[in-house]
Amino acid sequence: MTMYLDTPLFGMTLSIVAFIIGIFINKKSKIAVFNPLLLSAIIIIGFLLYFDIDYETYNKGGSIISFFIAPATVVLAVPLYKNIKIA
């Protein structure tokens, strides 16, 4: 198990599974407070604290996800910028 924790795959897997659980809870409850992103952050923090895993170990995979979020944000922002109308 500790060998798996040292790979970037651990952080990515934990993030994806936590987000899927967050989506499931959000769809079942239909309450706006149960946002999947908020729930996944709470699940990840709880998991890391419960199993006494340091953040640096998790962040090996989490940083890969963060790397892909930046280009995705730009891709979403460009059409918004092109369609904005300034009065």
Buried (B, 14 or more C-beta within 10 A) or exposed (E): EEEEBEEBEBBBEBBEBBBEBBBEBBEEEEEEEBBBEEBBBEBBEEBBEEEEBEEEBBBBBBEBBEEEEEEEEEEEEEEEEEEEEEE
